[in-house]
Amino acid sequence: MKRDARRAVILFLLPACGLYAVLFLYPVISSLALSLYDWDGFTHKRQYVGLDNFTRLLTNDPMFWTALKHNLFLLTVPTVIILVVALFFAAALSSGVRGARLFRITYFFPNVISMVAITLLWFFIYNPTFGLLNGLLRPVTGGKVTIVWLDPNHIMGSLVAPIVWCSLGFYLVLFLAGMENIPHTYYDAAKVDGANAWQQFRSITMPLLWDVITIGVVFLIIGGLRIFDLIYVMALGYPNEQSQVIATYLYEQAFNNAHMGYGIAIAVVLFVLVFAATAIAMRVMRREQLEY
Amino acid sequence: MRPLFAIAAVALLLAGLAGCARKERSERAAGKEIEVSVFLGGYGLDFFQDVARRYERTHPGVKVNLWGDPRNIEKLRPRFLSGDPPDAFWAVLPIWRLADGGALHALDKELDTKAYGQDMTWRSSFLPSALATALVGGKTYFVPTDLSVHLMWYNVGMFRRHGWKAPRTWPEFTALCERIKAAGIAPIAFQGRYPDYALPILLNLFQRQAGERPLFAAINIERGAWVHPDMIKSARMLREMMVKGYFEPGCMGMTHTEAQMEFVNGRAAMVPCGTWLKAEMKNTTPKDFEMSCFNYPAAPGGKGDPSVAGISLGYWCVPAQAANIAGGADFLKWLTSLDNANQFCREKDTLFAVKGADRYVAKELAPAVEAMRRAKYTWAAMMSNWYPELALRIDDGLASLMTGNITPEEFCRRIEDMCERIRRDPRTPKYRFEPPAQAVAQGRDPIPTPEGAPR
């Protein structure tokens, strides 16, 4: 009977394992293999180059480091803003502000719009001649100031606003759900002890929300390293050295320049970076588990 | 029972589709069908469909299966990898790399056959310097079709009202920009989100000052060519145009259409662009707007011939693994016949890389035709086609130069360093371009005549 049960388990697991092997393991392993070749992606003519793609990337490709620098910027600046603002709004909404439900839906709304649509919307907001931002700036400055938001000097900073705008709602809802799980009795006890709102937030909300914040940080790190669509559309399909990130550089090398092997090597490095950054973040943010 | 039925239905469908694909390939292999893939861009599909229908009428028993897609590159990649590419295609692809990888059919044998409708070989029907750009290792792997001359466009009505004239020398040009500025108008609109629109300005300035050899050395990424003193001087002149306010404020954040809208709406007097400008802005140009163009002005004391013009081209190819190579090549010969070239120019308001294809050229393009006729030779920024990574770094450099983030010296050094990386890279195939001796010797590319009947 025990043997039959084991067989049944194996039988039921087999389709899922098969699909996982075909759709995930095989592409990952073949990608690792292809990253060792010089290949144009169109012909079967491939030349084995060993680790040369990785050596070039890490030692002789300034654009990779520029792209990584941009990723790190988009990983840190929006992450800090999103965490602070989302926590603030979540705390405000959980304290029973009137119309909290409406705010929650409104803030979450950008999450249901595709990133391409969001980017196009911001693209028009940033337009130097008829854009909303410069339209607001002109009357304030007497028409003297026109900022070219998407020029090489401003594009990185200009990317922060759409990232924050479209991500904020998700993290707000995430933190709000976490806060609503914290028993009210803790806050009641703290109030009796004379703790003010900030002390309650620091001593009750933050420690009990820490696991949720850790998940949020991991998501933001993964998002910051893998970002592609926003940059690609905002840069009109041609990110330059002021806007290039690793994923767009990967695309450029693999698909525009027909360096498929090199592009796959960038993808492998990106995978390692995401994995390492996630592991480090989880390690750094590890705290003693609190049960309540 | 139901799942079994569904699986059987899907299997039948897949078998049916595979059967259709096999049948289509065998039809193509038998020469009864030609499959053509078209990049669906600004030129649309209608002209190519017309050409295909006429081909079918003159070649009874042959069907042309022509399809277009703005991203046909994504459909072509798996077709190439599966060994069943279409018989002819036009796509935004690094075709030089494909030619090197053996994925394209060399068309030299077909080019030496008689052209459609003309008493000459197919090869002789092309503008020599345009066809010369399609050489890879001495073989011709693609044929040029649409041709654009890079010029400075100006608002005719505005120039007339203010008594301004198209400049002939660089000092005249800068003086003109000052006069336009003084009139409260932006002298030049610029497509700053695509900084490569500044490359023809830079290379024309360089050619006018340094002459033919240094220009081709830069195109062929020869050692030191990009740090030539005249290249640095040209980069400085380009930067000065920005500093002196000749380019419209905010232009570095404008797309090509936004900048060109500034031009056709009279907010800027000039715009640098290829001869596709009229067609591209057709739907947004005010009815009473009149545009014309001039070639980049001469540099006083410069070594370069001021008649020389910069061009860019579209290319069509036949894959080496196509089922119907002969059909694909023959369709390209038909597509580039003089009649079709003339029709293309008439319908699409552009030029074509075939001799004499100026019969219906729009009056706005007449100065471009004249510039081509007068040009001692033409050049194309081939290094951008050969080495896409260099093209992107040139774009980056131009954007940084124009916004003042780097100096002209740094710009030239950066490009030279990138060229050095390419020169040293054993994995990157190297290419060279020289204008055909015949074109240079004749003093002009024997192409469009100005006597062509403008509409």
Interface residues (C-beta under 8 A of the other chain):
Chain A: D38 D40 G41 F42 T43 H44 K45 Q47 V49 N60 M63 Y126 N127 P128 T129 T146 V148 W149 L150 D151 P152 N153 L236 Y238 N240 E241 Q242 E252 Q253 F255 N256 N257 A258 H259
Chain B: I73 L76 R77 F80 L81 L93 P94 R97 L98 G101 G102 A103 G192 R193 Y194 P195 P249 G250 M252 G253 M254 T255 E258 E262 P388 E389 L392 R393 D395 D396 A399 S400 T403 N405 R421 R427
